[in-house]
């Protein structure tokens, strides 16, 4: 894999499973601003500008773990 932090990896994995920023923040117990900063840092490392491009690039760089089914946050459907 790469030298991603545990937080970077956790955020990427949740995005890959379809969670939005609010749900990622709630599931990881971090602020939305932390999710935003994590995205900015990952985009810079991957040399991309958008979250969509980041997902594609993360997959090609081997940053994503094997996808697992999404588990909906409480009170929501996937």
mmCIF file of the N, C-alpha and C atoms, coordinates in Angstrom:
data_MODEL
# 
_entry.id   MODEL 
# 
loop_
_atom_site.group_PDB 
_atom_site.id 
_atom_site.type_symbol 
_atom_site.label_atom_id 
_atom_site.label_alt_id 
_atom_site.label_comp_id 
_atom_site.label_asym_id 
_atom_site.label_entity_id 
_atom_site.label_seq_id 
_atom_site.pdbx_PDB_ins_code 
_atom_site.Cartn_x 
_atom_site.Cartn_y 
_atom_site.Cartn_z 
_atom_site.occupancy 
_atom_site.B_iso_or_equiv 
_atom_site.pdbx_formal_charge 
_atom_site.auth_seq_id 
_atom_site.auth_comp_id 
_atom_site.auth_asym_id 
_atom_site.auth_atom_id 
_atom_site.pdbx_PDB_model_num 
ATOM 1   N N  . UNK A 1 1  ? 0.855   -1.180 0.000  1.00 0.00 ? 1  UNK A N  1 
ATOM 2   C CA . UNK A 1 1  ? 0.000   0.000  0.000  1.00 0.00 ? 1  UNK A CA 1 
ATOM 3   C C  . UNK A 1 1  ? 0.889   1.228  0.000  1.00 0.00 ? 1  UNK A C  1 
ATOM 4   N N  . UNK A 1 2  ? 0.403   2.328  0.456  1.00 0.00 ? 2  UNK A N  1 
ATOM 5   C CA . UNK A 1 2  ? 1.180   3.563  0.474  1.00 0.00 ? 2  UNK A CA 1 
ATOM 6   C C  . UNK A 1 2  ? 1.380   3.990  1.916  1.00 0.00 ? 2  UNK A C  1 
ATOM 7   N N  . UNK A 1 3  ? 1.903   5.156  2.090  1.00 0.00 ? 3  UNK A N  1 
ATOM 8   C CA . UNK A 1 3  ? 2.125   5.673  3.434  1.00 0.00 ? 3  UNK A CA 1 
ATOM 9   C C  . UNK A 1 3  ? 0.991   6.604  3.857  1.00 0.00 ? 3  UNK A C  1 
ATOM 10  N N  . UNK A 1 4  ? -0.233  6.238  3.547  1.00 0.00 ? 4  UNK A N  1 
ATOM 11  C CA . UNK A 1 4  ? -1.390  7.010  3.983  1.00 0.00 ? 4  UNK A CA 1 
ATOM 12  C C  . UNK A 1 4  ? -1.538  6.888  5.493  1.00 0.00 ? 4  UNK A C  1 
ATOM 13  N N  . UNK A 1 5  ? -2.029  7.949  6.125  1.00 0.00 ? 5  UNK A N  1 
ATOM 14  C CA . UNK A 1 5  ? -2.321  7.865  7.551  1.00 0.00 ? 5  UNK A CA 1 
ATOM 15  C C  . UNK A 1 5  ? -3.569  7.004  7.732  1.00 0.00 ? 5  UNK A C  1 
ATOM 16  N N  . UNK A 1 6  ? -3.790  6.583  8.967  1.00 0.00 ? 6  UNK A N  1 
ATOM 17  C CA . UNK A 1 6  ? -5.002  5.808  9.248  1.00 0.00 ? 6  UNK A CA 1 
ATOM 18  C C  . UNK A 1 6  ? -6.252  6.618  8.931  1.00 0.00 ? 6  UNK A C  1 
ATOM 19  N N  . UNK A 1 7  ? -6.215  7.905  9.240  1.00 0.00 ? 7  UNK A N  1 
ATOM 20  C CA . UNK A 1 7  ? -7.364  8.759  8.949  1.00 0.00 ? 7  UNK A CA 1 
ATOM 21  C C  . UNK A 1 7  ? -7.583  8.869  7.447  1.00 0.00 ? 7  UNK A C  1 
ATOM 22  N N  . UNK A 1 8  ? -6.498  9.102  6.679  1.00 0.00 ? 8  UNK A N  1 
ATOM 23  C CA . UNK A 1 8  ? -6.618  9.172  5.222  1.00 0.00 ? 8  UNK A CA 1 
ATOM 24  C C  . UNK A 1 8  ? -7.287  7.902  4.695  1.00 0.00 ? 8  UNK A C  1 
ATOM 25  N N  . UNK A 1 9  ? -6.809  6.767  5.158  1.00 0.00 ? 9  UNK A N  1 
ATOM 26  C CA . UNK A 1 9  ? -7.329  5.486  4.689  1.00 0.00 ? 9  UNK A CA 1 
ATOM 27  C C  . UNK A 1 9  ? -8.796  5.312  5.060  1.00 0.00 ? 9  UNK A C  1 
ATOM 28  N N  . UNK A 1 10 ? -9.143  5.680  6.297  1.00 0.00 ? 10 UNK A N  1 
ATOM 29  C CA . UNK A 1 10 ? -10.528 5.540  6.746  1.00 0.00 ? 10 UNK A CA 1 
ATOM 30  C C  . UNK A 1 10 ? -11.467 6.429  5.929  1.00 0.00 ? 10 UNK A C  1 
ATOM 31  N N  . UNK A 1 11 ? -11.056 7.665  5.681  1.00 0.00 ? 11 UNK A N  1 
ATOM 32  C CA . UNK A 1 11 ? -11.880 8.586  4.896  1.00 0.00 ? 11 UNK A CA 1 
ATOM 33  C C  . UNK A 1 11 ? -12.049 8.062  3.472  1.00 0.00 ? 11 UNK A C  1 
ATOM 34  N N  . UNK A 1 12 ? -10.963 7.646  2.838  1.00 0.00 ? 12 UNK A N  1 
ATOM 35  C CA . UNK A 1 12 ? -11.043 7.100  1.477  1.00 0.00 ? 12 UNK A CA 1 
ATOM 36  C C  . UNK A 1 12 ? -11.959 5.887  1.412  1.00 0.00 ? 12 UNK A C  1 
ATOM 37  N N  . UNK A 1 13 ? -11.814 4.989  2.373  1.00 0.00 ? 13 UNK A N  1 
ATOM 38  C CA . UNK A 1 13 ? -12.625 3.771  2.368  1.00 0.00 ? 13 UNK A CA 1 
ATOM 39  C C  . UNK A 1 13 ? -14.117 4.089  2.491  1.00 0.00 ? 13 UNK A C  1 
ATOM 40  N N  . UNK A 1 14 ? -14.461 5.039  3.355  1.00 0.00 ? 14 UNK A N  1 
ATOM 41  C CA . UNK A 1 14 ? -15.875 5.396  3.506  1.00 0.00 ? 14 UNK A CA 1 
ATOM 42  C C  . UNK A 1 14 ? -16.405 6.088  2.258  1.00 0.00 ? 14 UNK A C  1 
ATOM 43  N N  . UNK A 1 15 ? -15.614 6.969  1.651  1.00 0.00 ? 15 UNK A N  1 
ATOM 44  C CA . UNK A 1 15 ? -16.044 7.585  0.392  1.00 0.00 ? 15 UNK A CA 1 
ATOM 45  C C  . UNK A 1 15 ? -16.266 6.527  -0.668 1.00 0.00 ? 15 UNK A C  1 
ATOM 46  N N  . UNK A 1 16 ? -15.354 5.559  -0.749 1.00 0.00 ? 16 UNK A N  1 
ATOM 47  C CA . UNK A 1 16 ? -15.467 4.501  -1.755 1.00 0.00 ? 16 UNK A CA 1 
ATOM 48  C C  . UNK A 1 16 ? -16.720 3.660  -1.539 1.00 0.00 ? 16 UNK A C  1 
ATOM 49  N N  . UNK A 1 17 ? -17.189 3.593  -0.303 1.00 0.00 ? 17 UNK A N  1 
ATOM 50  C CA . UNK A 1 17 ? -18.403 2.843  0.016  1.00 0.00 ? 17 UNK A CA 1 
ATOM 51  C C  . UNK A 1 17 ? -19.663 3.678  -0.160 1.00 0.00 ? 17 UNK A C  1 
ATOM 52  N N  . UNK A 1 18 ? -19.495 4.943  -0.569 1.00 0.00 ? 18 UNK A N  1 
ATOM 53  C CA . UNK A 1 18 ? -20.652 5.770  -0.895 1.00 0.00 ? 18 UNK A CA 1 
ATOM 54  C C  . UNK A 1 18 ? -21.091 6.755  0.159  1.00 0.00 ? 18 UNK A C  1 
ATOM 55  N N  . UNK A 1 19 ? -20.342 6.897  1.227  1.00 0.00 ? 19 UNK A N  1 
ATOM 56  C CA . UNK A 1 19 ? -20.714 7.856  2.262  1.00 0.00 ? 19 UNK A CA 1 
ATOM 57  C C  . UNK A 1 19 ? -20.377 9.279  1.834  1.00 0.00 ? 19 UNK A C  1 
ATOM 58  N N  . UNK A 1 20 ? -21.229 10.227 2.226  1.00 0.00 ? 20 UNK A N  1 
ATOM 59  C CA . UNK A 1 20 ? -20.923 11.631 1.939  1.00 0.00 ? 20 UNK A CA 1 
ATOM 60  C C  . UNK A 1 20 ? -20.076 12.192 3.089  1.00 0.00 ? 20 UNK A C  1 
ATOM 61  N N  . UNK A 1 21 ? -19.625 13.427 2.933  1.00 0.00 ? 21 UNK A N  1 
ATOM 62  C CA . UNK A 1 21 ? -18.707 14.024 3.914  1.00 0.00 ? 21 UNK A CA 1 
ATOM 63  C C  . UNK A 1 21 ? -19.308 14.066 5.314  1.00 0.00 ? 21 UNK A C  1 
ATOM 64  N N  . UNK A 1 22 ? -20.584 14.405 5.411  1.00 0.00 ? 22 UNK A N  1 
ATOM 65  C CA . UNK A 1 22 ? -21.239 14.490 6.719  1.00 0.00 ? 22 UNK A CA 1 
ATOM 66  C C  . UNK A 1 22 ? -21.227 13.137 7.412  1.00 0.00 ? 22 UNK A C  1 
ATOM 67  N N  . UNK A 1 23 ? -21.569 12.076 6.676  1.00 0.00 ? 23 UNK A N  1 
ATOM 68  C CA . UNK A 1 23 ? -21.592 10.742 7.257  1.00 0.00 ? 23 UNK A CA 1 
ATOM 69  C C  . UNK A 1 23 ? -20.188 10.251 7.610  1.00 0.00 ? 23 UNK A C  1 
ATOM 70  N N  . UNK A 1 24 ? -19.209 10.589 6.781  1.00 0.00 ? 24 UNK A N  1 
ATOM 71  C CA . UNK A 1 24 ? -17.816 10.224 7.084  1.00 0.00 ? 24 UNK A CA 1 
ATOM 72  C C  . UNK A 1 24 ? -17.405 10.866 8.405  1.00 0.00 ? 24 UNK A C  1 
ATOM 73  N N  . UNK A 1 25 ? -17.693 12.149 8.548  1.00 0.00 ? 25 UNK A N  1 
ATOM 74  C CA . UNK A 1 25 ? -17.343 12.859 9.778  1.00 0.00 ? 25 UNK A CA 1 
ATOM 75  C C  . UNK A 1 25 ? -18.019 12.218 10.987 1.00 0.00 ? 25 UNK A C  1 
ATOM 76  N N  . UNK A 1 26 ? -19.306 11.911 10.865 1.00 0.00 ? 26 UNK A N  1 
ATOM 77  C CA . UNK A 1 26 ? -20.041 11.311 11.978 1.00 0.00 ? 26 UNK A CA 1 
ATOM 78  C C  . UNK A 1 26 ? -19.488 9.932  12.333 1.00 0.00 ? 26 UNK A C  1 
ATOM 79  N N  . UNK A 1 27 ? -19.243 9.111  11.331 1.00 0.00 ? 27 UNK A N  1 
ATOM 80  C CA . UNK A 1 27 ? -18.752 7.748  11.589 1.00 0.00 ? 27 UNK A CA 1 
ATOM 81  C C  . UNK A 1 27 ? -17.359 7.739  12.207 1.00 0.00 ? 27 UNK A C  1 
ATOM 82  N N  . UNK A 1 28 ? -16.528 8.707  11.832 1.00 0.00 ? 28 UNK A N  1 
ATOM 83  C CA . UNK A 1 28 ? -15.163 8.732  12.354 1.00 0.00 ? 28 UNK A CA 1 
ATOM 84  C C  . UNK A 1 28 ? -15.009 9.628  13.590 1.00 0.00 ? 28 UNK A C  1 
ATOM 85  N N  . UNK A 1 29 ? -16.074 10.347 13.933 1.00 0.00 ? 29 UNK A N  1 
ATOM 86  C CA . UNK A 1 29 ? -16.017 11.223 15.099 1.00 0.00 ? 29 UNK A CA 1 
ATOM 87  C C  . UNK A 1 29 ? -15.084 12.406 14.897 1.00 0.00 ? 29 UNK A C  1 
ATOM 88  N N  . UNK A 1 30 ? -15.087 12.932 13.675 1.00 0.00 ? 30 UNK A N  1 
ATOM 89  C CA . UNK A 1 30 ? -14.261 14.088 13.340 1.00 0.00 ? 30 UNK A CA 1 
ATOM 90  C C  . UNK A 1 30 ? -15.160 15.174 12.754 1.00 0.00 ? 30 UNK A C  1 
ATOM 91  N N  . UNK A 1 31 ? -14.623 16.366 12.596 1.00 0.00 ? 31 UNK A N  1 
ATOM 92  C CA . UNK A 1 31 ? -15.424 17.469 12.056 1.00 0.00 ? 31 UNK A CA 1 
ATOM 93  C C  . UNK A 1 31 ? -15.454 17.419 10.528 1.00 0.00 ? 31 UNK A C  1 
ATOM 94  N N  . UNK A 1 32 ? -16.437 18.107 9.966  1.00 0.00 ? 32 UNK A N  1 
ATOM 95  C CA . UNK A 1 32 ? -16.497 18.246 8.498  1.00 0.00 ? 32 UNK A CA 1 
ATOM 96  C C  . UNK A 1 32 ? -15.250 18.950 7.980  1.00 0.00 ? 32 UNK A C  1 
ATOM 97  N N  . UNK A 1 33 ? -14.735 19.907 8.755  1.00 0.00 ? 33 UNK A N  1 
ATOM 98  C CA . UNK A 1 33 ? -13.527 20.622 8.339  1.00 0.00 ? 33 UNK A CA 1 
ATOM 99  C C  . UNK A 1 33 ? -12.340 19.663 8.241  1.00 0.00 ? 33 UNK A C  1 
ATOM 100 N N  . UNK A 1 34 ? -12.271 18.700 9.141  1.00 0.00 ? 34 UNK A N  1 
ATOM 101 C CA . UNK A 1 34 ? -11.197 17.704 9.084  1.00 0.00 ? 34 UNK A CA 1 
ATOM 102 C C  . UNK A 1 34 ? -11.343 16.846 7.840  1.00 0.00 ? 34 UNK A C  1 
ATOM 103 N N  . UNK A 1 35 ? -12.571 16.491 7.494  1.00 0.00 ? 35 UNK A N  1 
ATOM 104 C CA . UNK A 1 35 ? -12.810 15.732 6.259  1.00 0.00 ? 35 UNK A CA 1 
ATOM 105 C C  . UNK A 1 35 ? -12.381 16.569 5.057  1.00 0.00 ? 35 UNK A C  1 
ATOM 106 N N  . UNK A 1 36 ? -12.723 17.849 5.059  1.00 0.00 ? 36 UNK A N  1 
ATOM 107 C CA . UNK A 1 36 ? -12.331 18.742 3.962  1.00 0.00 ? 36 UNK A CA 1 
ATOM 108 C C  . UNK A 1 36 ? -10.805 18.854 3.840  1.00 0.00 ? 36 UNK A C  1 
ATOM 109 N N  . UNK A 1 37 ? -10.133 19.003 4.972  1.00 0.00 ? 37 UNK A N  1 
ATOM 110 C CA . UNK A 1 37 ? -8.664  19.094 4.947  1.00 0.00 ? 37 UNK A CA 1 
ATOM 111 C C  . UNK A 1 37 ? -8.039  17.787 4.463  1.00 0.00 ? 37 UNK A C  1 
ATOM 112 N N  . UNK A 1 38 ? -8.630  16.673 4.872  1.00 0.00 ? 38 UNK A N  1 
ATOM 113 C CA . UNK A 1 38 ? -8.126  15.372 4.431  1.00 0.00 ? 38 UNK A CA 1 
ATOM 114 C C  . UNK A 1 38 ? -8.271  15.250 2.924  1.00 0.00 ? 38 UNK A C  1 
ATOM 115 N N  . UNK A 1 39 ? -9.421  15.666 2.389  1.00 0.00 ? 39 UNK A N  1 
ATOM 116 C CA . UNK A 1 39 ? -9.621  15.617 0.935  1.00 0.00 ? 39 UNK A CA 1 
ATOM 117 C C  . UNK A 1 39 ? -8.606  16.497 0.219  1.00 0.00 ? 39 UNK A C  1 
ATOM 118 N N  . UNK A 1 40 ? -8.403  17.705 0.721  1.00 0.00 ? 40 UNK A N  1 
ATOM 119 C CA . UNK A 1 40 ? -7.447  18.616 0.078  1.00 0.00 ? 40 UNK A CA 1 
ATOM 120 C C  . UNK A 1 40 ? -6.045  18.018 0.065  1.00 0.00 ? 40 UNK A C  1 
ATOM 121 N N  . UNK A 1 41 ? -5.646  17.428 1.173  1.00 0.00 ? 41 UNK A N  1 
ATOM 122 C CA . UNK A 1 41 ? -4.318  16.815 1.254  1.00 0.00 ? 41 UNK A CA 1 
ATOM 123 C C  . UNK A 1 41 ? -4.197  15.625 0.304  1.00 0.00 ? 41 UNK A C  1 
ATOM 124 N N  . UNK A 1 42 ? -5.239  14.786 0.266  1.00 0.00 ? 42 UNK A N  1 
ATOM 125 C CA . UNK A 1 42 ? -5.215  13.616 -0.624 1.00 0.00 ? 42 UNK A CA 1 
ATOM 126 C C  . UNK A 1 42 ? -5.225  14.039 -2.092 1.00 0.00 ? 42 UNK A C  1 
ATOM 127 N N  . UNK A 1 43 ? -6.020  15.060 -2.415 1.00 0.00 ? 43 UNK A N  1 
ATOM 128 C CA . UNK A 1 43 ? -6.040  15.551 -3.801 1.00 0.00 ? 43 UNK A CA 1 
ATOM 129 C C  . UNK A 1 43 ? -4.671  16.075 -4.205 1.00 0.00 ? 43 UNK A C  1 
ATOM 130 N N  . UNK A 1 44 ? -4.022  16.775 -3.297 1.00 0.00 ? 44 UNK A N  1 
ATOM 131 C CA . UNK A 1 44 ? -2.687  17.295 -3.597 1.00 0.00 ? 44 UNK A CA 1 
ATOM 132 C C  . UNK A 1 44 ? -1.703  16.143 -3.827 1.00 0.00 ? 44 UNK A C  1 
ATOM 133 N N  . UNK A 1 45 ? -1.744  15.142 -2.968 1.00 0.00 ? 45 UNK A N  1 
ATOM 134 C CA . UNK A 1 45 ? -0.834  13.993 -3.118 1.00 0.00 ? 45 UNK A CA 1 
ATOM 135 C C  . UNK A 1 45 ? -1.090  13.239 -4.409 1.00 0.00 ? 45 UNK A C  1 
ATOM 136 N N  . UNK A 1 46 ? -2.388  13.131 -4.791 1.00 0.00 ? 46 UNK A N  1 
ATOM 137 C CA . UNK A 1 46 ? -2.749  12.389 -6.002 1.00 0.00 ? 46 UNK A CA 1 
ATOM 138 C C  . UNK A 1 46 ? -2.664  13.255 -7.258 1.00 0.00 ? 46 UNK A C  1 
ATOM 139 N N  . UNK A 1 47 ? -2.416  14.545 -7.061 1.00 0.00 ? 47 UNK A N  1 
ATOM 140 C CA . UNK A 1 47 ? -2.322  15.497 -8.164 1.00 0.00 ? 47 UNK A CA 1 
ATOM 141 C C  . UNK A 1 47 ? -3.617  15.560 -8.976 1.00 0.00 ? 47 UNK A C  1 
ATOM 142 N N  . UNK A 1 48 ? -4.731  15.689 -8.256 1.00 0.00 ? 48 UNK A N  1 
ATOM 143 C CA . UNK A 1 48 ? -6.051  15.832 -8.869 1.00 0.00 ? 48 UNK A CA 1 
ATOM 144 C C  . UNK A 1 48 ? -6.770  16.999 -8.201 1.00 0.00 ? 48 UNK A C  1 
ATOM 145 N N  . UNK A 1 49 ? -7.918  17.374 -8.758 1.00 0.00 ? 49 UNK A N  1 
ATOM 146 C CA . UNK A 1 49 ? -8.666  18.519 -8.220 1.00 0.00 ? 49 UNK A CA 1 
ATOM 147 C C  . UNK A 1 49 ? -10.010 18.149 -7.597 1.00 0.00 ? 49 UNK A C  1 
ATOM 148 N N  . UNK A 1 50 ? -10.655 17.103 -8.091 1.00 0.00 ? 50 UNK A N  1 
ATOM 149 C CA . UNK A 1 50 ? -12.009 16.791 -7.621 1.00 0.00 ? 50 UNK A CA 1 
ATOM 150 C C  . UNK A 1 50 ? -12.042 15.468 -6.858 1.00 0.00 ? 50 UNK A C  1 
ATOM 151 N N  . UNK A 1 51 ? -13.108 15.319 -6.073 1.00 0.00 ? 51 UNK A N  1 
ATOM 152 C CA . UNK A 1 51 ? -13.298 14.069 -5.331 1.00 0.00 ? 51 UNK A CA 1 
ATOM 153 C C  . UNK A 1 51 ? -13.453 12.889 -6.291 1.00 0.00 ? 51 UNK A C  1 
ATOM 154 N N  . UNK A 1 52 ? -14.141 13.105 -7.403 1.00 0.00 ? 52 UNK A N  1 
ATOM 155 C CA . UNK A 1 52 ? -14.298 12.043 -8.398 1.00 0.00 ? 52 UNK A CA 1 
ATOM 156 C C  . UNK A 1 52 ? -12.930 11.608 -8.929 1.00 0.00 ? 52 UNK A C  1 
ATOM 157 N N  . UNK A 1 53 ? -12.109 12.591 -9.299 1.00 0.00 ? 53 UNK A N  1 
ATOM 158 C CA . UNK A 1 53 ? -10.769 12.271 -9.788 1.00 0.00 ? 53 UNK A CA 1 
ATOM 159 C C  . UNK A 1 53 ? -9.952  11.573 -8.701 1.00 0.00 ? 53 UNK A C  1 
ATOM 160 N N  . UNK A 1 54 ? -10.140 11.998 -7.458 1.00 0.00 ? 54 UNK A N  1 
ATOM 161 C CA . UNK A 1 54 ? -9.418  11.385 -6.354 1.00 0.00 ? 54 UNK A CA 1 
ATOM 162 C C  . UNK A 1 54 ? -9.767  9.904  -6.233 1.00 0.00 ? 54 UNK A C  1 
ATOM 163 N N  . UNK A 1 55 ? -11.049 9.571  -6.349 1.00 0.00 ? 55 UNK A N  1 
ATOM 164 C CA . UNK A 1 55 ? -11.456 8.166  -6.267 1.00 0.00 ? 55 UNK A CA 1 
ATOM 165 C C  . UNK A 1 55 ? -10.812 7.322  -7.343 1.00 0.00 ? 55 UNK A C  1 
ATOM 166 N N  . UNK A 1 56 ? -10.824 7.831  -8.548 1.00 0.00 ? 56 UNK A N  1 
ATOM 167 C CA . UNK A 1 56 ? -10.225 7.113  -9.665 1.00 0.00 ? 56 UNK A CA 1 
ATOM 168 C C  . UNK A 1 56 ? -8.719  6.938  -9.473 1.00 0.00 ? 56 UNK A C  1 
ATOM 169 N N  . UNK A 1 57 ? -8.070  8.033  -9.081 1.00 0.00 ? 57 UNK A N  1 
ATOM 170 C CA . UNK A 1 57 ? -6.611  7.998  -8.889 1.00 0.00 ? 57 UNK A CA 1 
ATOM 171 C C  . UNK A 1 57 ? -6.243  7.116  -7.693 1.00 0.00 ? 57 UNK A C  1 
ATOM 172 N N  . UNK A 1 58 ? -7.016  7.192  -6.619 1.00 0.00 ? 58 UNK A N  1 
ATOM 173 C CA . UNK A 1 58 ? -6.748  6.366  -5.437 1.00 0.00 ? 58 UNK A CA 1 
ATOM 174 C C  . UNK A 1 58 ? -6.812  4.884  -5.796 1.00 0.00 ? 58 UNK A C  1 
ATOM 175 N N  . UNK A 1 59 ? -7.775  4.514  -6.628 1.00 0.00 ? 59 UNK A N  1 
ATOM 176 C CA . UNK A 1 59 ? -7.878  3.123  -7.058 1.00 0.00 ? 59 UNK A CA 1 
ATOM 177 C C  . UNK A 1 59 ? -6.650  2.714  -7.871 1.00 0.00 ? 59 UNK A C  1 
ATOM 178 N N  . UNK A 1 60 ? -6.227  3.578  -8.781 1.00 0.00 ? 60 UNK A N  1 
ATOM 179 C CA . UNK A 1 60 ? -5.083  3.225  -9.624 1.00 0.00 ? 60 UNK A CA 1 
ATOM 180 C C  . UNK A 1 60 ? -3.776  3.200  -8.831 1.00 0.00 ? 60 UNK A C  1 
ATOM 181 N N  . UNK A 1 61 ? -3.707  3.967  -7.750 1.00 0.00 ? 61 UNK A N  1 
ATOM 182 C CA . UNK A 1 61 ? -2.512  3.977  -6.902 1.00 0.00 ? 61 UNK A CA 1 
ATOM 183 C C  . UNK A 1 61 ? -2.520  2.868  -5.854 1.00 0.00 ? 61 UNK A C  1 
ATOM 184 N N  . UNK A 1 62 ? -3.621  2.126  -5.772 1.00 0.00 ? 62 UNK A N  1 
ATOM 185 C CA . UNK A 1 62 ? -3.722  1.053  -4.787 1.00 0.00 ? 62 UNK A CA 1 
ATOM 186 C C  . UNK A 1 62 ? -4.025  1.542  -3.386 1.00 0.00 ? 62 UNK A C  1 
ATOM 187 N N  . UNK A 1 63 ? -4.592  2.753  -3.283 1.00 0.00 ? 63 UNK A N  1 
ATOM 188 C CA . UNK A 1 63 ? -4.909  3.320  -1.978 1.00 0.00 ? 63 UNK A CA 1 
ATOM 189 C C  . UNK A 1 63 ? -6.196  2.768  -1.386 1.00 0.00 ? 63 UNK A C  1 
ATOM 190 N N  . UNK A 1 64 ? -7.027  2.128  -2.207 1.00 0.00 ? 64 UNK A N  1 
ATOM 191 C CA . UNK A 1 64 ? -8.313  1.628  -1.723 1.00 0.00 ? 64 UNK A CA 1 
ATOM 192 C C  . UNK A 1 64 ? -8.212  0.154  -1.367 1.00 0.00 ? 64 UNK A C  1 
ATOM 193 N N  . UNK A 1 65 ? -8.823  -0.196 -0.249 1.00 0.00 ? 65 UNK A N  1 
ATOM 194 C CA . UNK A 1 65 ? -8.913  -1.591 0.127  1.00 0.00 ? 65 UNK A CA 1 
ATOM 195 C C  . UNK A 1 65 ? -10.042 -2.211 -0.675 1.00 0.00 ? 65 UNK A C  1 
ATOM 196 N N  . UNK A 1 66 ? -10.149 -3.528 -0.624 1.00 0.00 ? 66 UNK A N  1 
ATOM 197 C CA . UNK A 1 66 ? -11.237 -4.195 -1.334 1.00 0.00 ? 66 UNK A CA 1 
ATOM 198 C C  . UNK A 1 66 ? -12.558 -3.620 -0.872 1.00 0.00 ? 66 UNK A C  1 
ATOM 199 N N  . UNK A 1 67 ? -13.416 -3.277 -1.823 1.00 0.00 ? 67 UNK A N  1 
ATOM 200 C CA . UNK A 1 67 ? -14.700 -2.679 -1.428 1.00 0.00 ? 67 UNK A CA 1 
ATOM 201 C C  . UNK A 1 67 ? -15.550 -3.658 -0.642 1.00 0.00 ? 67 UNK A C  1 
ATOM 202 N N  . UNK A 1 68 ? -16.214 -3.133 0.361  1.00 0.00 ? 68 UNK A N  1 
ATOM 203 C CA . UNK A 1 68 ? -17.157 -3.935 1.123  1.00 0.00 ? 68 UNK A CA 1 
ATOM 204 C C  . UNK A 1 68 ? -18.509 -3.258 1.011  1.00 0.00 ? 68 UNK A C  1 
ATOM 205 N N  . UNK A 1 69 ? -19.575 -3.999 1.238  1.00 0.00 ? 69 UNK A N  1 
ATOM 206 C CA . UNK A 1 69 ? -20.899 -3.397 1.105  1.00 0.00 ? 69 UNK A CA 1 
ATOM 207 C C  . UNK A 1 69 ? -21.078 -2.245 2.068  1.00 0.00 ? 69 UNK A C  1 
ATOM 208 N N  . UNK A 1 70 ? -21.826 -1.266 1.627  1.00 0.00 ? 70 UNK A N  1 
ATOM 209 C CA . UNK A 1 70 ? -22.097 -0.102 2.468  1.00 0.00 ? 70 UNK A CA 1 
ATOM 210 C C  . UNK A 1 70 ? -23.100 -0.478 3.545  1.00 0.00 ? 70 UNK A C  1 
ATOM 211 N N  . UNK A 1 71 ? -22.819 -0.027 4.715  1.00 0.00 ? 71 UNK A N  1 
ATOM 212 C CA . UNK A 1 71 ? -23.760 -0.176 5.819  1.00 0.00 ? 71 UNK A CA 1 
ATOM 213 C C  . UNK A 1 71 ? -24.320 1.208  6.061  1.00 0.00 ? 71 UNK A C  1 
ATOM 214 N N  . UNK A 1 72 ? -25.623 1.349  5.900  1.00 0.00 ? 72 UNK A N  1 
ATOM 215 C CA . UNK A 1 72 ? -26.250 2.665  6.008  1.00 0.00 ? 72 UNK A CA 1 
ATOM 216 C C  . UNK A 1 72 ? -26.138 3.209  7.417  1.00 0.00 ? 72 UNK A C  1 
ATOM 217 N N  . UNK A 1 73 ? -25.891 4.512  7.545  1.00 0.00 ? 73 UNK A N  1 
ATOM 218 C CA . UNK A 1 73 ? -25.917 5.140  8.863  1.00 0.00 ? 73 UNK A CA 1 
ATOM 219 C C  . UNK A 1 73 ? -27.300 4.968  9.471  1.00 0.00 ? 73 UNK A C  1 
ATOM 220 N N  . UNK A 1 74 ? -27.381 5.007  10.783 1.00 0.00 ? 74 UNK A N  1 
ATOM 221 C CA . UNK A 1 74 ? -28.658 4.828  11.453 1.00 0.00 ? 74 UNK A CA 1 
ATOM 222 C C  . UNK A 1 74 ? -29.694 5.806  10.932 1.00 0.00 ? 74 UNK A C  1 
ATOM 223 N N  . UNK A 1 75 ? -30.864 5.292  10.655 1.00 0.00 ? 75 UNK A N  1 
ATOM 224 C CA . UNK A 1 75 ? -31.960 6.134  10.211 1.00 0.00 ? 75 UNK A CA 1 
ATOM 225 C C  . UNK A 1 75 ? -31.927 6.481  8.740  1.00 0.00 ? 75 UNK A C  1 
ATOM 226 N N  . UNK A 1 76 ? -30.982 5.939  8.007  1.00 0.00 ? 76 UNK A N  1 
ATOM 227 C CA . UNK A 1 76 ? -30.874 6.234  6.575  1.00 0.00 ? 76 UNK A CA 1 
ATOM 228 C C  . UNK A 1 76 ? -30.790 4.938  5.789  1.00 0.00 ? 76 UNK A C  1 
ATOM 229 N N  . UNK A 1 77 ? -31.138 5.024  4.540  1.00 0.00 ? 77 UNK A N  1 
ATOM 230 C CA . UNK A 1 77 ? -30.987 3.879  3.661  1.00 0.00 ? 77 UNK A CA 1 
ATOM 231 C C  . UNK A 1 77 ? -29.829 4.148  2.718  1.00 0.00 ? 77 UNK A C  1 
ATOM 232 N N  . UNK A 1 78 ? -29.123 3.092  2.282  1.00 0.00 ? 78 UNK A N  1 
ATOM 233 C CA . UNK A 1 78 ? -27.980 3.316  1.372  1.00 0.00 ? 78 UNK A CA 1 
ATOM 234 C C  . UNK A 1 78 ? -28.388 3.896  0.056  1.00 0.00 ? 78 UNK A C  1 
# 
